[in-house]
């Protein structure tokens, strides 16, 4: 039986587990069928059939990645119970279509429907994570090295710095003698050796917060578990809320449309969980050398030349000629960038496609867990994505685990940039065992906090070179240290916090400078007295945003030249904003007791302040929340225009505040939000029935539905809607 609450969020109650998954598939099809179609088409490289040439580049990459092959292997590797779960879910999806037909969006799309299968569920999951890895970041660093040189790459290196917080142990920081730094320095020789192979590349953002407070830190003596996941805003929203109950288990949480499970957020009445992106390095890029021309030929390996598997795939393009895409597979993985016919290209080795992923049985084991320990143990076998998972249970326990599988490497060069695929030292030597992954339960500090910060200062396992977001985790720890016994209401307030530790430090620096003259002095006074609060109702956020851009522009011009600066600020490569953002964040991070920003000359600061003040005036001196707005586009926007797009909403904050709202770096461009919170929840283990959740949209993906965007207002106000409006979730 499927019922829905006032927000259209479904509850499924079924007499058997098979029936529960069947009905969940029916409910998801009713709400998100076009989104499911979009996900499976873009994962299989077939979205250009719907929207035309604009989707061809993404379709070409999807075909090269061979995601369909990987999904088929994963399904073939499923145990009987997991396969039955996926089969029953797919049957429910298809039953809804047979009974009710297709939603109106399919008419816009000009496409028919093919029955849903377990392979489609796995495809829908993989496509949500392939670009959340680190390979795009490695390309950005490599292009920077190839175009601006090794010195520029070193200056913009966003390696975690001493003093930054780590997740485990909960109150520790990276020591001055960071053991991982020694590893990376040792890897630099390997990188230099590989640099000669990166020249051809000259031609060629994810966040989240999650924290859990133990019983000694809460007013009720029971844990509080909180999260908000940060992604680009999809329309419909990436996550779909649902409740499911059968004799075997009860669960409520957020999941991906098309997936029979709740891998990221939820609770089962006894234990709850939430994740953030760990940016774990499970993707290596290899520079490959080829010979033998475009017909496939051979690729150089550590053992000599080996044949390349190549097949040509036809991509149908709406309103244009079909495209034939050659897809090459090397011993290191599929070619993702470049043309082997030129003699050189890039291949990708990724744990999620390297071999069959037998991870989907984890989804059911999570629902059966009765404690934090059970839940963390249940993650054994998970491959990708690599997540920080925090957990709590009704008995008062809390825990943390780095969930997923990391490769073992003899050399760490590949953690930074693409490396030669024919060098044996760059090959994987194995996989890090589950028992070696960072984990903790019931720490004496009474909390775990993860906000895309460094996981651990230990040198092994090596988690990531790229990870060092530091200000959101600092602010959460500040609030936890200042709070008395915390309540669920406090957690909701923290989720909406718009105080930037970095902006506060810039304010302190500006308070020590000046006075300047004219517009520069006006801006200096505003930021110096603004206390770093980038709230939606004031103008501090607007001026601070312009000031950041202008300081970055001037520094980059001075250090690297206007050409490199223009590329860094305007590049469409997803990894580039990561390099830029983390470099800029380091300007206000203490090194040897001093912030690098304190060495900036008055002249540069005054120029940046004056420019920011003028730009705020050109924007009409509107409050930050009126210019810092969402601009989601429906996947069918290229063929339907704005008709299917959701409404816009303005918020405060930026990428360095708990209330996340990132924007681009190019001076003079609008401050439209590029990354934000797409699913929030607060679980109160003293009263799970009183828990809440919210998404920046609605349960339904159908634009004509009353539930397409009916949670947007609550989300904008940092409010939650009831997770269990009918009371006890385990009743």
C-alpha positions in Angstrom: 0.0 0.0 0.0 1.3 3.5 -0.9 0.1 6.5 1.0 1.4 10.1 0.8 1.7 12.9 3.3 0.9 16.6 2.9 4.1 17.0 0.8 3.4 14.0 -1.4 6.3 12.0 0.2 5.4 8.3 -0.1 5.0 5.7 2.6 5.0 2.1 1.5 3.6 -0.5 3.9 3.8 -4.1 2.6 3.1 -7.6 4.0 6.4 -9.0 2.4 9.8 -7.7 1.5 9.3 -8.5 -2.1 6.0 -6.5 -2.2 7.7 -3.6 -0.4 10.4 -3.2 -3.1 7.7 -3.6 -5.8 5.6 -0.8 -4.3 8.6 1.4 -3.8 9.4 1.0 -7.5 5.8 2.0 -8.4 5.9 5.0 -6.1 9.2 6.2 -7.6 8.0 5.8 -11.2 4.9 7.9 -10.3 7.1 10.7 -9.0 10.4 10.5 -11.0 9.9 8.5 -14.2 11.4 11.2 -16.5 14.3 11.7 -14.2 15.0 7.9 -14.2 14.9 7.9 -18.0 17.3 10.8 -18.1 19.8 9.1 -15.7 19.8 5.8 -17.6 20.1 7.6 -21.0 23.0 9.8 -20.0 24.8 6.9 -18.3 24.4 4.8 -21.5 25.3 7.7 -23.8 21.8 8.1 -25.3 20.6 11.6 -24.1 21.5 13.3 -27.5 18.6 11.2 -28.9 16.3 13.4 -26.8 17.9 16.9 -26.7 20.2 17.0 -29.7 23.8 18.0 -30.2 24.2 19.8 -26.9 24.3 16.3 -25.2 26.7 14.8 -27.7 29.9 15.5 -25.7 28.5 13.9 -22.6 27.2 10.9 -24.6 30.6 10.4 -26.1 32.3 10.3 -22.7 29.6 7.9 -21.3 30.3 5.5 -24.3 34.0 5.7 -23.7 33.6 5.0 -20.0 31.6 1.8 -20.9 29.4 2.3 -17.9 26.8 -0.1 -19.4 29.4 -2.9 -19.5 30.2 -2.2 -15.9 26.6 -2.2 -14.8 25.9 -5.5 -16.5 28.9 -7.0 -14.7 27.7 -5.7 -11.4 24.2 -7.2 -11.9 25.7 -10.5 -12.9 27.7 -10.6 -9.7 24.7 -9.9 -7.4 23.7 -12.5 -4.8 20.2 -14.0 -5.2 18.6 -11.8 -2.5 20.0 -8.6 -3.9 19.1 -9.5 -7.5 15.6 -10.3 -6.4 15.3 -6.9 -4.7 16.4 -5.2 -7.9 14.1 -7.3 -10.0 11.0 -6.6 -7.8 11.8 -2.9 -7.8 12.1 -2.9 -11.6 8.8 -4.8 -11.9 7.1 -2.1 -9.8 8.4 0.6 -12.1 7.1 -1.2 -15.1 3.8 -2.0 -13.5 3.2 1.7 -12.9 3.9 2.5 -16.6 1.6 -0.3 -17.8 -1.2 1.0 -15.6 -0.8 4.8 -15.9 1.2 5.5 -19.1 3.9 8.1 -19.4 4.0 11.5 -17.8 3.8 14.7 -20.0 7.5 15.2 -20.1 7.9 12.3 -22.4 5.9 14.2 -25.0 8.4 17.0 -24.8 11.2 14.5 -25.0 9.7 12.9 -28.1 10.7 9.5 -26.9 9.1 6.2 -25.9 9.7 4.0 -23.0 11.7 0.8 -22.6 11.1 -1.4 -19.6 13.2 -0.7 -16.5 15.8 -3.4 -15.6 18.3 -4.0 -12.7 21.0 -2.8 -15.0 19.2 0.5 -15.3 19.2 0.9 -11.5 23.0 0.4 -11.4 23.5 2.8 -14.3 21.4 5.5 -12.5 23.6 5.0 -9.5 27.0 5.1 -11.3 26.2 8.2 -13.3 25.6 10.1 -10.1 29.1 9.5 -9.0 31.5 9.2 -11.9 32.2 12.9 -12.0 32.4 13.2 -8.1 35.8 11.5 -8.1 39.2 13.1 -8.4 40.1 12.5 -12.0 38.8 15.8 -13.3 40.9 17.5 -10.6 44.0 15.6 -11.7 43.4 16.8 -15.3 43.1 20.4 -14.0 46.5 20.1 -12.2 48.1 18.5 -15.3 46.8 21.2 -17.6 48.0 23.9 -15.2 51.4 22.2 -15.1 51.5 21.9 -18.9 50.5 25.5 -19.6 51.9 27.5 -16.7 54.8 25.2 -15.5 55.7 23.2 -12.4 56.3 26.3 -10.3 52.7 27.6 -10.8 51.3 24.1 -10.1 53.3 24.0 -6.9 52.0 27.4 -5.7 48.4 26.4 -6.4 48.8 23.0 -4.8 45.9 22.6 -2.4 47.6 20.0 -0.2 46.1 19.9 3.3 48.1 22.2 5.6 49.3 21.7 9.2 46.7 22.8 11.7 43.7 21.8 9.5 41.2 19.5 11.3 40.9 15.8 10.6 37.8 13.7 11.1 39.4 10.9 13.1 40.4 11.3 15.8 37.6 13.9 16.2 39.5 16.8 17.7 42.9 16.3 16.1 44.6 18.4 13.5 47.2 17.8 10.9 50.6 18.0 12.7 53.4 20.2 11.6 55.4 17.1 10.6 52.5 15.8 8.5 53.5 12.2 7.5 51.5 12.4 4.3 53.5 15.5 3.3 56.6 13.3 3.3 54.9 10.8 1.1 53.9 13.6 -1.3 57.3 15.1 -1.4 58.7 11.6 -2.2 56.1 11.4 -5.0 57.2 14.7 -6.5 60.2 13.0 -8.1 57.8 10.6 -9.8 55.7 13.5 -11.0 58.7 15.3 -12.4 59.6 12.1 -14.3 56.1 11.9 -15.7 56.0 15.6 -16.6 57.5 15.1 -20.1 54.4 13.0 -20.9 51.9 15.7 -19.9 52.7 18.3 -22.6 49.9 17.2 -24.9 47.4 18.1 -22.2 48.1 21.7 -22.8 45.8 21.2 -25.8 43.4 19.4 -24.4 33.1 21.1 -7.1 31.1 18.4 -4.3 30.7 19.3 -0.7 28.6 18.2 2.2 28.3 18.5 6.0 27.5 15.7 8.4 28.0 15.5 12.1 26.8 13.4 15.1 26.7 14.4 18.7 26.9 11.7 21.4 24.7 11.6 24.5 27.0 13.6 26.7 26.6 16.6 24.3 22.8 16.6 24.0 19.9 17.8 26.2 18.1 14.5 26.0 21.1 12.2 26.6 20.5 10.6 23.2 22.5 11.3 20.0 21.7 13.8 17.3 22.7 13.0 13.7 22.7 15.8 11.2 23.6 16.2 7.5 23.2 18.3 4.4 24.5 17.0 1.1 25.9 19.5 -1.3 25.7 19.1 -5.1 24.7 21.1 -8.1 21.0 21.6 -8.1 19.2 19.2 -10.4 15.6 19.5 -11.5 14.1 17.3 -10.1 16.3 17.2 -7.1 18.9 14.4 -7.0 17.4 12.8 -3.9 13.9 11.4 -3.4 12.4 11.0 0.1 10.6 7.8 1.0 9.5 5.6 3.8 9.3 1.8 3.6 8.0 -0.8 6.0 7.6 -4.6 5.9 8.1 -7.4 8.4 11.8 -7.5 7.8 12.7 -3.8 8.3 11.5 -0.2 8.5 13.4 2.7 6.8 12.9 6.3 6.1 15.5 8.4 4.2 16.7 9.9 0.9 17.6 7.8 -2.0 18.3 8.1 -5.7 15.4 7.6 -8.1 15.7 4.2 -9.6 17.7 2.6 -6.8 16.2 0.0 -4.3 18.1 1.1 -1.2 19.0 4.0 1.0 22.8 4.2 0.7 23.4 7.8 1.9 20.8 9.1 4.4 18.1 7.6 6.7 17.3 5.5 9.7 15.7 2.1 10.3 14.2 2.9 13.7 17.2 1.7 15.6 20.2 3.2 13.8 20.7 6.1 11.5 23.3 7.2 9.0 24.5 10.1 6.8 27.4 10.6 4.5 29.6 13.2 3.0 31.9 12.9 -0.1 35.3 11.8 1.1 37.0 12.6 -2.3 38.8 9.4 -1.8 41.3 8.7 -4.6 40.0 5.6 -6.4 40.5 7.0 -10.0 43.8 7.1 -11.7 44.5 8.6 -15.1 47.2 7.1 -17.4 49.0 8.6 -20.3 48.9 5.9 -22.9 51.2 5.5 -25.9 49.7 3.8 -29.0 50.9 2.5 -32.3 49.2 0.9 -35.3 46.7 3.7 -36.3 43.0 4.2 -35.7 41.9 0.6 -36.2 42.8 -0.3 -32.6 46.4 -1.0 -32.8 48.5 -1.6 -29.7 49.3 0.2 -26.5 52.5 0.2 -24.6 52.5 -1.7 -21.2 55.1 -2.6 -18.6 55.5 -5.9 -20.4 55.7 -4.6 -23.9 53.0 -3.8 -26.6 49.6 -5.2 -26.1 46.5 -5.2 -28.4 43.7 -2.6 -27.7 40.1 -3.6 -27.6 38.2 -1.1 -29.8 34.6 -0.9 -30.9 32.7 1.7 -32.7 29.3 2.9 -31.2 26.6 4.8 -33.0 25.1 7.8 -31.2 21.8 9.0 -32.5 21.5 12.8 -32.3 18.2 14.5 -32.5 18.0 16.9 -35.4 21.5 16.1 -36.6 23.6 13.3 -38.2 24.4 10.2 -36.2 27.9 10.2 -34.6 30.2 7.2 -34.6 32.4 7.0 -31.5 35.4 4.7 -31.3 35.7 3.3 -27.8 39.1 2.0 -26.8 39.9 -0.3 -23.9 43.5 -0.6 -22.6 44.8 -2.9 -19.8 44.6 0.2 -17.5 41.0 1.0 -18.5 38.9 2.8 -21.1 40.3 5.7 -23.0 38.4 8.8 -21.8 40.3 11.7 -23.4 42.2 12.1 -26.6 42.5 10.1 -29.8 44.7 7.0 -29.9 45.3 7.6 -33.6 47.5 10.5 -32.6 49.7 8.1 -30.6 48.7 9.3 -27.2 45.5 9.5 -25.1 44.3 9.2 -21.5 42.8 6.1 -19.9 40.9 5.9 -16.6 41.2 3.2 -14.0 38.4 3.4 -11.5 37.5 0.9 -8.8 33.8 1.2 -9.8 34.4 -0.1 -13.3 37.7 -2.0 -12.9 36.0 -5.2 -11.8 32.4 -6.3 -10.9 31.2 -4.4 -7.8 29.5 -6.8 -5.5 28.5 -3.9 -3.2 24.8 -3.7 -3.6 24.1 -6.3 -1.0 25.3 -3.7 1.5 22.1 -1.8 0.9 19.9 -4.4 2.5 22.3 -5.2 5.3 22.1 -1.5 6.3 18.3 -1.9 6.8 18.8 -4.9 9.1 21.5 -3.3 11.3 20.4 -2.8 14.9 23.4 -0.8 16.2 26.2 1.5 15.1 28.6 -1.4 15.1 26.3 -3.5 13.0 25.8 -0.7 10.5 29.5 0.0 10.1 30.3 -3.7 9.8 27.6 -3.9 7.1 29.6 -1.7 4.8 32.2 -4.4 4.2 32.2 -4.9 0.5 31.3 -1.4 -0.5 33.4 -0.2 -3.4 32.4 3.3 -4.7 31.7 6.1 -4.0 34.1 6.6 -1.1 32.0 8.3 1.6 32.5 9.5 5.2 29.6 7.8 7.0 28.5 8.9 10.4 26.0 6.9 12.5 24.1 6.9 15.7 21.7 4.5 17.4 18.9 4.5 20.0 21.2 3.0 22.6 23.3 6.1 22.5 26.3 5.0 20.4 27.9 7.0 17.6 30.4 6.1 14.9 32.4 7.0 11.8 33.7 5.0 8.9 35.5 5.8 5.6 33.3 3.6 3.5 34.5 2.3 0.2 37.6 0.8 -1.4 40.9 2.4 -2.1 43.7 1.1 -4.4 47.1 0.3 -3.0 49.8 2.1 -5.0 53.6 1.6 -5.1 54.0 5.3 -6.2 51.8 8.3 -5.2 52.5 10.2 -8.4 49.1 9.2 -9.8 47.4 10.8 -6.8 48.3 14.2 -8.3 48.4 14.0 -12.1 48.1 11.5 -15.0 51.1 9.2 -15.1 52.7 7.0 -17.8 50.6 3.8 -18.3 53.6 1.7 -19.3 55.6 2.3 -16.1 55.3 -0.6 -13.6 55.6 1.6 -10.6 52.4 3.4 -11.4 50.3 0.2 -11.5 48.0 -0.8 -8.6 49.4 -3.4 -6.3 46.1 -4.4 -4.6 43.2 -2.9 -2.6 43.2 -1.6 0.9 41.3 -4.1 3.1 38.1 -3.1 4.9 39.8 -3.6 8.3 42.4 -0.9 7.4 39.9 1.9 6.6 39.6 4.8 9.1 36.9 4.0 11.7 35.9 5.1 15.1 33.1 4.5 17.7 32.1 6.3 20.8 35.1 8.6 21.0 35.8 10.4 24.3 35.2 13.7 22.6 31.6 12.7 22.0 31.3 13.8 18.4 32.3 13.2 14.8 32.3 16.0 12.3 32.9 15.7 8.5 32.7 18.5 6.0 34.9 17.3 3.2 37.9 18.0 5.4 40.9 15.7 5.6 40.0 12.3 6.9 43.2 11.4 8.8 46.7 12.6 9.1 48.0 9.0 8.9 50.1 8.2 6.0 48.3 4.9 5.2 45.8 4.3 3.8 46.4 7.3 1.5 43.0 8.8 1.1 43.4 11.8 -1.1 45.8 14.5 -2.2 43.0 16.9 -3.1 41.1 17.1 0.1 41.4 20.1 2.4 38.2 22.1 2.8 38.7 23.5 6.2 36.3 26.4 7.1 33.0 24.6 7.3 34.4 21.9 9.6 36.0 24.7 11.7 32.7 26.5 12.1 30.8 23.3 13.1 33.4 22.6 15.8 33.1 26.2 16.9 29.3 25.9 17.4 29.7 22.6 19.1 32.3 24.0 21.5 30.1 27.0 22.3 26.9 25.1 22.8 25.6 23.7 26.0 23.5 20.5 25.9 22.3 20.6 22.3 18.8 20.1 20.9 17.3 19.3 17.6 16.3 22.9 17.2 20.0 23.8 17.6 20.9 21.4 14.8 18.4 23.1 12.5 19.9 26.5 13.3 23.5 25.2 12.7 22.4 24.0 9.2 21.3 27.5 8.4 24.5 29.2 9.7 26.0 31.8 7.4 29.0 32.8 9.3 32.2 32.3 7.3 35.4 31.8 9.3 37.4 32.9 6.3 35.3 36.1 5.8 35.7 36.8 9.5 39.5 36.5 9.1 39.4 38.9 6.1 37.4 41.3 8.2 40.0 41.1 11.0 42.8 41.8 8.5 40.9 44.8 7.0 40.2 46.1 10.5 44.0 46.4 10.9 44.5 48.3 7.6 43.5 51.6 6.3 41.9 53.9 6.5 41.6 54.0 2.7 39.8 56.5 0.5 36.4 56.6 -1.1 34.8 53.3 -2.2 37.7 51.3 -0.8 37.1 52.7 2.7 33.4 52.1 2.5 33.9 48.5 1.6 36.7 48.1 4.2 34.4 49.3 7.0 31.6 47.1 6.0 33.7 43.9 5.9 35.7 44.8 9.0 32.5 45.2 11.0 30.4 42.4 9.3 31.8 39.6 11.6 31.9 37.3 8.6 28.1 36.9 8.5 27.0 36.4 4.9 23.3 36.4 5.7 20.7 36.8 2.9 19.2 40.0 4.3 22.4 42.1 4.3 25.0 43.3 1.8 28.1 41.9 3.5 27.8 38.7 1.4 27.6 40.8 -1.8 30.6 42.9 -1.1 32.7 40.0 0.3 31.9 37.9 -2.8 33.1 40.7 -5.1 36.2 41.3 -2.9 37.2 37.6 -3.1 37.0 37.6 -6.8 39.0 40.8 -7.2 41.7 39.8 -4.7 42.0 36.4 -6.5 42.2 38.1 -9.9 45.0 40.5 -8.9 47.0 37.8 -7.1 46.7 35.4 -10.0 47.7 38.1 -12.5 50.7 39.0 -10.4 51.8 35.4 -9.8 50.9 33.6 -13.1 49.9 36.1 -15.7 46.5 37.1 -17.1 46.3 34.1 -19.4 46.6 31.5 -16.7 44.3 33.5 -14.5 41.6 33.7 -17.2 41.8 30.0 -17.7 41.6 29.2 -14.0 38.6 31.5 -13.5 36.6 30.6 -16.6 37.5 27.0 -17.3 34.7 24.6 -17.6 36.8 21.7 -16.3 35.1 20.6 -13.0 38.4 20.2 -11.2 39.6 23.8 -11.8 37.3 25.6 -9.3 38.6 23.1 -6.7 42.2 24.1 -7.3 41.3 27.8 -7.2 39.0 27.7 -4.2 41.4 25.8 -2.1 44.3 28.0 -3.0 42.3 31.0 -2.0 41.2 29.4 1.2 44.8 28.9 2.2 45.4 32.7 2.1 43.7 33.0 5.5 45.0 29.7 7.0 47.9 30.2 9.5 51.3 29.0 8.4 54.0 29.4 11.0 51.6 31.6 13.0 50.9 34.0 10.2 48.2 34.3 7.5 49.7 34.7 3.9 47.0 37.3 3.3 48.6 39.6 5.9 51.5 40.1 3.5 49.2 41.6 0.8 50.0 45.2 0.1 47.5 48.0 0.9 47.4 49.0 -2.8 46.1 45.6 -3.9 43.5 45.4 -1.1 42.3 49.0 -1.7 41.9 48.3 -5.5 40.0 45.0 -4.8 37.7 46.7 -2.2 36.9 49.7 -4.5 36.1 47.3 -7.3 33.8 45.2 -5.1 32.0 48.3 -3.8 31.4 49.6 -7.4 30.1 46.2 -8.5 27.7 46.1 -5.5 26.4 49.4 -6.6 25.9 48.1 -10.2 23.9 45.3 -8.7 21.6 47.9 -7.1 22.8 47.2 -3.5 20.3 44.4 -3.3 20.6 42.1 -0.3 22.8 39.1 -0.8 19.9 36.7 -0.9 18.4 38.5 -3.9 21.4 38.2 -6.1 22.7 34.9 -4.8 20.0 32.6 -6.2 19.3 29.1 -7.6 18.9 28.7 -11.3 18.0 25.1 -11.8 17.2 23.9 -15.3 15.1 20.8 -16.1 17.0 18.3 -18.3 14.6 19.0 -21.1 15.3 22.7 -21.0 17.1 22.5 -24.4 13.8 21.4 -26.0 11.2 22.7 -23.7 12.7 26.1 -22.6 11.7 27.4 -19.2 8.4 25.7 -19.1 9.6 22.8 -16.9 12.2 24.7 -14.9 11.5 25.1 -11.1 11.2 28.5 -9.4 14.3 30.3 -8.1 15.2 30.9 -4.5 17.8 33.1 -2.8 20.0 32.2 0.2 23.0 33.5 2.1 26.4 32.0 2.6 29.0 30.8 0.2 31.1 27.6 -0.3 32.9 28.2 3.1 29.8 28.4 5.2 27.7 25.6 6.7 24.7 27.0 4.7 26.4 26.2 1.5 26.0 28.3 -1.7 29.0 28.3 -4.0 29.3 30.6 -7.0 31.7 31.2 -9.9 35.0 33.1 -9.7 34.9 35.3 -12.8 34.8 39.0 -11.8 31.7 40.9 -13.0 29.6 37.8 -13.6 26.3 37.1 -11.7 26.5 35.2 -8.4 24.2 32.4 -9.4 24.5 29.4 -7.1 26.5 26.5 -8.5 26.5 24.2 -5.5 24.2 23.9 -2.5 22.5 21.7 0.0 20.2 19.2 -1.8 19.1 17.1 1.1 19.0 18.0 4.8 17.9 15.9 7.7 18.1 16.0 11.5 17.6 12.7 13.4 16.8 13.0 17.1 17.4 9.6 18.7 15.4 10.6 21.7 12.4 11.1 19.4 12.8 9.7 15.9 9.2 10.4 15.2 10.0 14.1 15.6 12.9 14.0 13.0 12.8 16.2 9.9 14.1 16.4 6.4 13.8 18.8 3.4 14.9 19.1 -0.2 15.2 22.2 -2.5 12.2 21.1 -4.6 9.7 18.4 -3.9 8.9 14.7 -3.9 7.5 14.8 -7.4 9.5 15.3 -10.5 6.5 16.2 -12.6 6.4 20.0 -13.1 2.6 20.1 -13.2 2.4 18.5 -9.7 1.7 20.5 -6.6 4.7 18.7 -5.0 7.2 19.7 -7.7 8.7 22.5 -5.5 6.5 22.7 -2.4 9.5 22.1 -0.1 11.6 24.9 -1.6 10.2 27.6 0.7 11.0 25.6 3.8 14.4 24.8 2.5 15.1 28.5 1.8 14.1 29.3 5.4 16.4 26.5 6.8 13.3 24.7 8.1 12.5 21.0 7.9 9.3 19.2 7.1 8.2 16.3 9.3 9.9 13.0 8.5 7.1 11.1 10.3 3.9 13.2 10.4 1.9 10.2 11.6 4.1 9.5 14.6 6.2 6.4 15.6 8.1 5.2 12.5 8.3 1.7 13.8 4.6 1.4 14.7 
